[in-house]
Amino acid sequence: MRAPPADLMSARLRFAASTLAATLLLTLALPPCTRAQKATEPHTGKASHPAGQHDATTHRSFADAEGWARVFDDPSRDEWQRPKDVVSALGLRPGMAVADLGAGTGYFSRYLCDAVGGTGSVFAAETEPNLLIHLRKRAEQEHLDVLTPVLASFDNPRLPRASVDVVLVVDTFHHIDDRLTYFRRLQRTLKPGGRVAVIDWQKRELPVGPPSEHKLAREQVLEEMTAAGYQLAGEPQFLPYQYFLIFRVP
């Protein structure tokens, strides 16, 4: 087979080069979300997408349980978190069932277990498996016999139906995606008269907590919970850096 003439080879090379250049220009001209549709958020493995109005303000990895334990269980936290006062304000009684949604390393666990006593139940719900391992070890070390670690899904707390008197949600509300759907589903876990307590960061500069862009204003939480079918039933005022909203289903 005879080789093509040199001028034809040169024309083919020029055409291929121009096609490649045009393709690169078109790719660079596309919006970043189009160029990286299959990109994932760091730490989570979730597909990248613009955050919606009712979606999480940040996605973080909590896989380093020991590292987060140094943050969540820092003894200095007690001064401003006032865990005993928080649990007292929930009005828990022996025999009640309470869920700690987004339990983290179990900072509130021992206080909740003490409040419901040996006849009660505490469900420590977490989406991070490493934190669940940490919670189980903590339950064994601290003899928290009524504590049950629960591996939750990002869109489902995986709590038993009609079994919980109080759900406590501390510094977790702003981590949840599609919150209206999530908290409507959460209603199914509540006993008649059950309550949901949301504690989260005031949206202002604070000496502790996440940056302001990761926080949700109290008014937005109240609006979303109302839209999800809840009614504000109480609002203790003693926390210096967080709002404390207690909701019921009307």
Backbone bond lengths (Angstrom), bond angles and torsions (degrees), N, CA, C in turn:
res aa  C-N    CA-C-N  psi(-1)  N-CA   C-N-CA  omega(-1)  CA-C   N-CA-C  phi
1 M - - - 1.471 - - 1.516 108.17 -
2 R 1.329 118.53 130.37 1.450 122.67 -176.01 1.523 110.80 -79.52
3 A 1.339 116.68 136.87 1.459 121.12 179.77 1.515 109.95 -66.94
4 P 1.354 120.56 146.59 1.458 123.20 178.99 1.512 109.56 -66.92
5 P 1.297 118.11 154.64 1.470 122.27 179.60 1.518 110.84 -59.93
6 A 1.325 116.25 154.89 1.468 121.72 -177.68 1.513 111.69 -61.47
7 D 1.365 118.00 -38.00 1.464 118.95 -178.48 1.519 111.24 -67.63
8 L 1.364 117.88 -31.39 1.468 120.79 177.84 1.523 110.22 -70.78
9 M 1.354 117.64 -41.21 1.463 120.78 177.25 1.520 110.74 -60.84
10 S 1.340 116.32 -41.48 1.458 120.41 -179.89 1.521 111.11 -63.75
11 A 1.333 116.70 -39.60 1.464 120.43 179.12 1.520 111.04 -64.83
12 R 1.354 115.72 -41.51 1.466 119.39 179.30 1.529 110.65 -62.92
13 L 1.340 117.24 -41.59 1.457 120.54 179.98 1.519 110.99 -64.69
14 R 1.376 116.29 -40.55 1.463 118.87 178.69 1.517 110.91 -64.17
15 F 1.336 117.85 -38.95 1.468 121.96 179.63 1.534 110.95 -64.77
16 A 1.359 115.95 -43.82 1.466 119.70 -179.99 1.512 111.18 -63.81
17 A 1.331 116.43 -41.17 1.465 119.74 179.98 1.512 111.34 -64.85
18 S 1.342 117.02 -41.96 1.464 120.02 -179.21 1.521 111.01 -67.10
19 T 1.354 116.82 -36.48 1.474 120.33 178.31 1.522 110.68 -64.44
20 L 1.350 117.19 -44.53 1.457 121.14 178.62 1.518 111.33 -62.26
21 A 1.312 117.30 -42.03 1.468 120.87 179.59 1.518 110.86 -63.23
22 A 1.332 116.64 -41.58 1.470 120.09 179.53 1.522 111.01 -64.80
23 T 1.329 115.61 -39.91 1.471 119.58 178.64 1.520 111.28 -62.29
24 L 1.326 116.96 -43.63 1.456 120.81 179.17 1.514 111.77 -64.15
25 L 1.332 117.03 -41.66 1.456 120.56 178.20 1.514 111.71 -63.06
26 L 1.336 116.48 -40.99 1.465 120.60 179.37 1.527 110.17 -64.88
27 T 1.346 116.48 -41.13 1.460 119.85 179.84 1.515 111.32 -63.39
28 L 1.338 116.55 -43.72 1.457 120.13 -179.15 1.512 111.69 -69.14
29 A 1.319 117.57 -24.98 1.464 120.73 -179.57 1.515 112.64 -79.08
30 L 1.345 117.53 -16.60 1.461 119.97 -179.12 1.518 110.38 -71.80
31 P 1.353 117.98 152.48 1.461 120.14 174.73 1.520 110.20 -60.56
32 P 1.347 117.12 150.89 1.471 120.27 -178.02 1.513 112.81 -55.30
33 C 1.367 118.30 -38.07 1.460 119.12 -177.16 1.512 111.39 -67.83
34 T 1.363 118.58 -26.30 1.457 121.65 177.20 1.517 110.63 -76.84
35 R 1.341 115.88 -38.29 1.456 119.48 -179.20 1.516 111.15 -69.34
36 A 1.343 117.77 -26.68 1.467 121.00 -172.64 1.514 111.64 -124.10
37 Q 1.323 116.61 43.71 1.456 119.76 -177.20 1.519 111.93 -59.75
38 K 1.337 117.48 -30.15 1.455 120.40 -177.17 1.527 112.24 -97.07
39 A 1.338 115.91 6.80 1.464 118.41 177.79 1.518 109.40 -68.41
40 T 1.306 115.99 158.03 1.456 119.67 178.90 1.509 110.30 -122.03
41 E 1.335 115.54 153.69 1.446 120.78 175.63 1.525 108.52 -66.17
42 P 1.347 117.60 139.72 1.458 117.85 174.85 1.518 110.26 -60.81
43 H 1.300 116.27 142.79 1.459 126.37 174.70 1.526 113.50 82.14
44 T 1.329 119.78 -31.65 1.457 118.91 -168.63 1.503 113.90 -105.13
45 G 1.349 119.04 -28.40 1.447 121.16 -173.93 1.503 112.59 77.99
46 K 1.333 117.96 5.73 1.459 120.09 178.39 1.521 109.93 -79.90
47 A 1.324 116.68 149.46 1.450 119.90 176.67 1.512 110.13 -65.09
48 S 1.351 116.71 139.84 1.450 120.23 179.02 1.516 110.33 -68.23
49 H 1.327 116.52 138.78 1.454 121.32 174.99 1.511 108.20 -161.68
50 P 1.336 118.19 152.95 1.452 119.27 178.32 1.520 109.79 -64.44
51 A 1.332 117.22 137.81 1.455 120.76 -179.63 1.522 109.78 -68.59
52 G 1.338 116.77 132.57 1.446 121.50 176.37 1.511 110.35 -83.47
53 Q 1.308 115.88 173.35 1.457 121.56 -177.20 1.524 111.81 -59.87
54 H 1.337 116.40 -33.89 1.463 120.26 -176.86 1.527 111.78 -108.66
55 D 1.326 117.23 22.92 1.455 121.53 179.52 1.527 110.69 -101.94
56 A 1.324 115.00 169.88 1.463 120.97 -179.84 1.525 110.64 -59.92
57 T 1.332 115.57 143.67 1.455 119.67 177.23 1.526 111.28 -82.91
58 T 1.334 117.29 -13.03 1.459 121.11 178.86 1.525 109.23 -160.09
59 H 1.327 116.09 149.35 1.458 121.58 172.68 1.528 107.56 -119.96
60 R 1.322 115.89 120.54 1.452 120.22 -177.84 1.521 109.86 -125.99
61 S 1.320 114.88 157.08 1.461 119.98 174.60 1.526 109.46 -89.03
62 F 1.336 115.50 133.69 1.459 120.98 175.78 1.530 110.18 -117.71
63 A 1.331 115.68 25.59 1.461 120.59 -176.24 1.525 112.48 -69.13
64 D 1.327 117.32 -27.92 1.464 120.94 -179.88 1.532 108.85 -82.97
65 A 1.322 115.82 80.18 1.465 120.38 -173.77 1.526 112.06 -60.75
66 E 1.325 117.49 -41.34 1.461 119.80 -178.45 1.530 110.88 -66.82
67 G 1.320 116.16 -38.54 1.466 119.39 177.49 1.516 112.23 -64.42
68 W 1.338 116.18 -43.08 1.466 119.49 179.10 1.521 111.47 -70.82
69 A 1.319 118.10 -28.49 1.463 120.17 176.61 1.526 110.71 -61.43
70 R 1.327 116.91 -35.73 1.464 119.46 178.11 1.525 111.54 -66.48
71 V 1.328 115.99 -27.08 1.473 120.46 178.46 1.526 110.77 -84.89
72 F 1.337 116.04 -54.93 1.464 120.44 -173.95 1.528 112.80 -68.11
73 D 1.336 117.16 -33.58 1.458 120.96 -175.12 1.522 112.55 -104.54
74 D 1.307 116.31 18.34 1.460 120.25 175.45 1.531 108.74 -58.14
75 P 1.337 118.62 124.71 1.471 120.32 -177.99 1.528 113.91 -55.14
76 S 1.330 117.42 -28.12 1.470 119.54 -179.90 1.523 112.41 -68.16
77 R 1.340 117.24 -16.30 1.462 120.32 -179.77 1.525 111.12 -63.91
78 D 1.326 117.45 -32.80 1.466 120.29 -175.80 1.521 112.17 -56.68
79 E 1.318 116.16 -31.90 1.466 119.97 -175.19 1.523 111.89 -61.98
80 W 1.346 116.63 -41.42 1.467 118.51 -178.08 1.526 113.34 -103.53
81 Q 1.347 117.76 -21.20 1.462 119.83 179.45 1.528 112.37 -81.99
82 R 1.325 115.90 -30.31 1.473 123.13 175.59 1.541 111.51 49.33
83 P 1.332 116.71 59.75 1.470 120.48 -172.85 1.525 114.11 -61.05
84 K 1.338 117.35 -37.14 1.459 118.78 178.91 1.527 111.46 -64.49
85 D 1.323 116.45 -39.86 1.464 120.57 178.89 1.528 111.06 -68.36
86 V 1.349 116.96 -37.24 1.462 120.89 177.87 1.524 110.13 -61.59
87 V 1.321 116.72 -49.46 1.461 120.52 -178.29 1.523 110.41 -65.34
88 S 1.327 117.66 -37.62 1.463 120.73 177.10 1.521 111.07 -62.40
89 A 1.337 116.65 -39.07 1.464 120.66 -179.12 1.526 112.36 -67.90
90 L 1.329 117.72 -20.17 1.461 121.17 178.85 1.531 112.11 -76.47
91 G 1.322 117.04 -14.29 1.460 120.02 178.28 1.510 114.01 64.27
92 L 1.330 116.22 37.81 1.470 120.13 179.72 1.527 110.28 -74.17
93 R 1.331 114.24 147.94 1.465 121.04 179.02 1.527 109.88 -129.38
94 P 1.311 117.68 156.83 1.471 120.11 176.92 1.528 111.25 -54.25
95 G 1.320 115.58 135.92 1.458 121.11 179.50 1.517 114.29 94.35
96 M 1.321 117.38 -10.01 1.470 120.27 179.19 1.527 110.72 -74.87
97 A 1.333 114.72 162.17 1.467 122.36 173.86 1.523 108.29 -114.26
98 V 1.321 116.11 128.25 1.454 121.18 -178.85 1.520 108.82 -130.02
99 A 1.337 116.73 144.87 1.461 122.08 176.85 1.516 109.39 -114.70
100 D 1.327 115.92 130.52 1.454 122.86 174.53 1.525 106.42 -100.06
101 L 1.326 116.22 97.95 1.464 121.94 -172.25 1.525 109.66 -88.19
102 G 1.338 115.72 117.10 1.455 120.13 -170.50 1.515 108.81 79.37
103 A 1.333 115.40 49.65 1.467 121.60 -170.57 1.518 113.35 -66.66
104 G 1.329 117.88 -18.57 1.456 120.37 179.71 1.518 111.48 63.21
105 T 1.322 116.41 -125.53 1.460 121.80 -179.47 1.523 112.16 -92.64
106 G 1.341 117.46 3.27 1.460 120.75 177.46 1.514 114.07 91.72
107 Y 1.331 116.80 28.51 1.469 120.78 -179.34 1.528 111.87 -54.48
108 F 1.339 117.16 -42.87 1.465 120.82 -178.49 1.526 113.18 -87.64
109 S 1.321 118.13 -8.28 1.464 121.30 -168.84 1.523 113.22 -57.95
110 R 1.333 116.53 -49.27 1.468 118.28 -175.07 1.527 111.43 -66.01
111 Y 1.324 116.57 -33.20 1.469 119.71 178.62 1.534 110.56 -69.66
112 L 1.321 116.66 -40.45 1.464 120.43 178.76 1.524 110.63 -67.61
113 C 1.336 116.65 -41.46 1.467 119.88 179.32 1.524 111.02 -62.97
114 D 1.318 116.59 -41.28 1.464 119.90 178.02 1.531 110.72 -62.11
115 A 1.321 116.92 -37.56 1.466 120.92 -175.59 1.521 112.28 -70.37
116 V 1.329 118.24 -37.45 1.475 120.37 -176.77 1.524 112.14 -91.98
117 G 1.324 116.74 -12.55 1.459 120.30 175.05 1.517 114.31 70.55
118 G 1.322 114.30 -174.63 1.460 120.43 -176.14 1.501 114.89 -69.23
119 T 1.332 118.06 -15.89 1.469 121.31 178.85 1.525 112.51 -98.18
120 G 1.328 116.81 -0.78 1.463 120.53 -179.48 1.517 112.66 -96.58
121 S 1.321 115.58 -173.22 1.473 121.85 179.99 1.523 109.07 -141.81
122 V 1.333 115.32 140.14 1.457 121.56 174.08 1.523 107.59 -126.55
123 F 1.326 116.50 118.92 1.463 122.58 175.95 1.527 107.94 -98.59
124 A 1.331 116.93 115.22 1.462 121.74 177.94 1.526 107.84 -98.18
125 A 1.332 116.64 99.20 1.469 122.21 -173.06 1.524 110.54 -95.37
126 E 1.324 115.99 129.13 1.462 122.81 -179.19 1.527 109.59 -146.05
127 T 1.346 116.05 148.55 1.467 120.61 177.08 1.523 112.46 -93.53
128 E 1.322 117.99 -15.55 1.463 121.58 -177.01 1.533 109.99 -93.95
129 P 1.338 117.62 115.27 1.469 120.15 -178.16 1.525 114.16 -57.06
130 N 1.338 118.02 -36.87 1.464 119.63 -179.55 1.525 111.98 -65.08
131 L 1.327 115.93 -33.83 1.463 118.80 176.13 1.524 111.00 -69.66
132 L 1.341 116.93 -33.29 1.469 119.82 177.01 1.530 110.65 -64.27
133 I 1.319 116.76 -39.70 1.462 120.46 176.27 1.520 110.06 -61.82
134 H 1.323 115.62 -44.22 1.464 121.00 177.92 1.522 110.66 -61.40
135 L 1.324 117.78 -42.38 1.463 121.94 -179.67 1.528 111.20 -63.72
136 R 1.323 116.07 -41.06 1.461 119.07 179.18 1.532 110.85 -64.06
137 K 1.330 116.94 -44.24 1.461 120.38 177.71 1.519 110.69 -61.25
138 R 1.317 115.46 -40.98 1.468 119.26 -179.78 1.529 110.59 -64.44
139 A 1.335 116.19 -42.21 1.466 119.97 179.26 1.525 110.75 -60.07
140 E 1.332 116.47 -39.27 1.462 119.87 -179.53 1.529 111.34 -72.20
141 Q 1.326 116.14 -41.46 1.462 119.92 -177.95 1.526 112.05 -68.40
142 E 1.338 115.97 -37.35 1.466 120.29 -176.65 1.526 112.21 -97.67
143 H 1.336 116.31 6.41 1.474 122.22 177.23 1.538 111.10 56.17
144 L 1.325 115.05 46.14 1.468 120.97 177.93 1.535 107.76 -90.96
145 D 1.317 115.42 78.67 1.463 120.70 -170.63 1.521 113.60 -68.22
146 V 1.328 117.76 -23.09 1.473 119.72 -177.70 1.529 111.72 -93.73
147 L 1.333 117.32 3.89 1.471 121.17 -179.33 1.529 110.20 -88.17
148 T 1.320 116.32 127.28 1.462 122.31 176.93 1.521 109.58 -119.96
149 P 1.345 119.43 109.45 1.463 120.67 175.02 1.536 110.45 -67.99
150 V 1.328 116.91 137.21 1.465 122.78 -177.94 1.525 108.64 -126.55
151 L 1.342 116.65 123.55 1.462 120.67 175.42 1.531 108.21 -81.83
152 A 1.320 115.70 102.66 1.468 121.53 -178.13 1.520 110.16 -85.37
153 S 1.331 115.85 160.19 1.460 122.27 170.61 1.526 108.16 -93.38
154 F 1.319 116.24 162.20 1.458 119.27 179.53 1.532 111.36 -63.25
155 D 1.340 117.58 -28.74 1.458 120.85 -177.40 1.520 113.12 -111.56
156 N 1.348 117.27 9.56 1.463 120.16 -175.93 1.533 108.48 -156.52
157 P 1.335 118.02 123.28 1.467 119.39 -178.57 1.523 114.15 -70.43
158 R 1.349 117.93 -14.20 1.466 122.89 178.73 1.534 112.48 59.39
159 L 1.310 116.34 38.37 1.459 121.41 177.25 1.521 109.68 -97.06
160 P 1.325 118.14 151.23 1.468 119.96 179.70 1.527 111.43 -62.18
161 R 1.318 115.75 147.55 1.461 120.71 -179.63 1.523 111.32 -69.17
162 A 1.331 115.20 141.14 1.465 123.19 172.98 1.527 112.38 48.88
163 S 1.325 116.23 43.00 1.470 119.88 -172.72 1.520 114.32 -126.39
164 V 1.331 118.27 -5.25 1.460 120.78 -170.51 1.533 110.08 -117.67
165 D 1.339 115.52 132.86 1.467 120.89 176.67 1.524 112.14 -83.52
166 V 1.329 116.02 -39.01 1.461 121.16 -177.38 1.526 108.99 -141.25
167 V 1.334 115.99 135.67 1.467 121.93 171.54 1.524 107.34 -112.30
168 L 1.318 116.62 123.90 1.462 122.49 178.25 1.524 109.05 -104.40
169 V 1.332 115.82 126.88 1.473 121.59 -176.55 1.526 107.48 -125.69
170 V 1.328 117.29 97.33 1.463 121.54 -174.99 1.524 110.69 -107.56
171 D 1.323 116.23 120.88 1.473 123.07 176.92 1.523 112.16 53.00
172 T 1.327 116.42 32.61 1.471 122.22 -176.23 1.521 112.02 -122.81
173 F 1.312 117.59 -25.06 1.468 121.73 -175.50 1.528 110.96 -52.96
174 H 1.318 117.31 -42.84 1.469 120.19 -175.86 1.529 112.83 -76.03
175 H 1.341 117.68 -4.56 1.471 121.62 176.62 1.537 112.09 -94.44
176 I 1.318 118.37 -3.46 1.467 121.69 -172.21 1.525 110.58 -97.23
177 D 1.337 116.15 133.12 1.467 122.28 174.81 1.529 110.17 -87.01
178 D 1.330 116.00 151.96 1.472 122.57 175.51 1.533 109.89 48.38
179 R 1.322 114.92 57.46 1.462 120.30 -170.07 1.527 113.85 -64.10
180 L 1.321 118.09 -32.75 1.469 118.95 -179.67 1.530 110.59 -61.52
181 T 1.332 115.93 -47.49 1.460 120.00 178.36 1.516 110.91 -64.43
182 Y 1.325 116.91 -41.26 1.460 121.89 -177.77 1.530 110.95 -60.77
183 F 1.329 116.90 -48.25 1.459 119.26 -175.41 1.532 112.49 -79.28
184 R 1.313 117.92 -22.34 1.464 118.64 169.39 1.528 109.89 -65.70
185 R 1.342 116.35 -42.18 1.465 120.91 178.08 1.532 110.48 -65.14
186 L 1.327 116.64 -35.98 1.455 120.65 -178.55 1.532 112.06 -60.95
187 Q 1.322 117.47 -27.96 1.463 120.59 179.98 1.528 112.03 -55.94
188 R 1.322 116.73 -30.98 1.464 120.71 -177.02 1.523 112.04 -66.14
189 T 1.335 116.72 -20.97 1.465 119.59 -178.52 1.527 112.01 -85.36
190 L 1.336 117.79 -13.56 1.458 121.03 -174.10 1.520 111.92 -82.28
191 K 1.309 115.30 141.75 1.460 120.65 168.06 1.533 108.78 -72.65
192 P 1.322 119.14 163.38 1.468 120.26 173.69 1.536 109.88 -54.77
193 G 1.329 116.00 129.69 1.453 120.40 -177.35 1.510 114.46 82.14
194 G 1.336 117.07 4.36 1.455 121.15 -178.66 1.521 112.51 -65.71
195 R 1.337 115.72 158.07 1.461 121.46 -175.33 1.534 111.39 -128.53
196 V 1.326 115.08 155.70 1.461 122.35 174.61 1.526 107.42 -124.58
197 A 1.329 116.43 122.82 1.462 121.78 179.63 1.526 109.40 -107.98
198 V 1.317 116.59 122.68 1.466 122.56 -179.58 1.530 108.63 -111.14
199 I 1.315 115.63 120.55 1.462 122.16 173.15 1.520 107.19 -118.09
200 D 1.316 115.96 122.61 1.466 118.40 179.34 1.522 108.87 -150.35
201 W 1.334 114.87 172.38 1.459 121.48 -170.05 1.522 113.20 -72.62
202 Q 1.310 116.32 135.50 1.458 120.79 171.33 1.526 108.61 -63.07
203 K 1.327 116.08 139.41 1.470 119.75 -175.17 1.529 110.09 -85.39
204 R 1.319 114.20 77.09 1.461 122.92 177.68 1.520 107.45 -160.97
205 E 1.321 115.96 170.08 1.450 119.75 178.51 1.524 109.90 -67.35
206 L 1.343 115.73 129.51 1.456 121.81 -177.10 1.524 109.75 -134.64
207 P 1.330 117.27 155.90 1.474 118.99 178.22 1.521 113.78 -74.53
208 V 1.334 117.67 -11.22 1.458 122.51 177.69 1.524 108.60 -134.88
209 G 1.336 115.82 165.92 1.459 119.43 175.62 1.519 113.68 95.23
210 P 1.347 116.21 -178.76 1.467 121.84 -176.17 1.521 111.71 -77.78
211 P 1.329 117.82 171.31 1.466 120.45 175.89 1.525 111.05 -64.06
212 S 1.313 115.90 158.12 1.469 121.58 -173.49 1.520 112.73 -58.39
213 E 1.336 118.09 -34.07 1.463 120.27 -177.38 1.523 112.28 -68.71
214 H 1.321 118.29 -14.27 1.464 121.27 177.74 1.528 112.61 -93.19
215 K 1.319 116.89 -4.95 1.461 120.92 -175.77 1.530 110.73 -94.42
216 L 1.331 114.53 158.88 1.461 121.76 175.32 1.518 108.85 -117.45
217 A 1.305 116.45 136.14 1.454 120.35 178.50 1.527 110.50 -66.57
218 R 1.310 116.21 147.59 1.464 121.62 176.76 1.520 110.81 -51.91
219 E 1.321 117.58 -41.52 1.460 121.43 -177.51 1.520 111.75 -63.22
220 Q 1.330 117.68 -35.16 1.464 120.05 178.42 1.524 110.93 -69.63
221 V 1.324 117.09 -41.25 1.463 120.14 177.58 1.522 110.08 -61.43
222 L 1.324 116.78 -44.73 1.468 121.11 179.53 1.531 110.54 -62.00
223 E 1.322 116.51 -42.61 1.472 120.66 179.03 1.522 111.53 -63.76
224 E 1.333 117.18 -43.70 1.462 120.78 -178.25 1.525 111.28 -68.46
225 M 1.301 117.83 -42.72 1.455 120.04 -179.85 1.531 111.09 -66.37
226 T 1.310 116.75 -36.05 1.464 119.98 175.37 1.522 110.53 -64.26
227 A 1.336 116.65 -43.21 1.464 120.93 178.38 1.525 111.45 -65.39
228 A 1.330 117.34 -27.75 1.471 121.54 179.04 1.524 112.47 -82.96
229 G 1.336 117.08 -2.10 1.461 120.06 174.29 1.512 115.57 105.10
230 Y 1.337 117.44 16.54 1.461 121.09 -178.71 1.532 110.61 -107.49
231 Q 1.319 114.40 165.16 1.465 121.93 179.00 1.523 108.42 -131.96
232 L 1.327 116.21 133.34 1.466 119.93 179.70 1.526 109.37 -65.93
233 A 1.338 115.30 126.43 1.465 120.58 -177.47 1.519 112.38 -113.74
234 G 1.316 118.08 -16.62 1.454 121.10 -179.75 1.510 111.01 -172.04
235 E 1.337 115.75 158.04 1.463 120.06 -179.16 1.533 109.42 -151.28
236 P 1.323 117.07 82.35 1.467 119.87 175.62 1.528 110.71 -59.04
237 Q 1.322 116.03 145.93 1.463 120.52 -169.95 1.528 114.22 -115.91
238 F 1.319 119.64 13.29 1.461 119.93 -169.69 1.522 115.37 -88.40
239 L 1.347 119.05 -9.31 1.465 120.16 -178.71 1.532 109.88 -82.91
240 P 1.333 117.92 130.60 1.469 119.24 -174.87 1.528 115.26 -76.76
241 Y 1.340 118.38 -26.64 1.461 120.77 -172.65 1.528 113.82 -118.95
242 Q 1.316 117.06 -4.02 1.460 121.12 -175.05 1.528 110.09 -132.51
243 Y 1.325 116.25 152.14 1.460 120.28 167.87 1.524 107.83 -90.41
244 F 1.325 115.94 156.55 1.457 123.30 -173.22 1.537 106.00 -136.60
245 L 1.325 115.71 102.23 1.468 122.06 -174.37 1.523 109.53 -115.41
246 I 1.326 116.88 128.74 1.464 122.30 179.38 1.517 108.54 -113.42
247 F 1.339 115.90 125.26 1.475 122.07 -174.17 1.514 110.47 -118.10
248 R 1.325 114.35 151.48 1.468 123.43 169.49 1.519 108.70 -125.62
249 V 1.324 114.45 162.84 1.461 119.72 171.21 1.528 106.80 -93.79
250 P 1.332 119.10 120.84 1.476 121.18 -177.00 1.532 111.77 -59.89
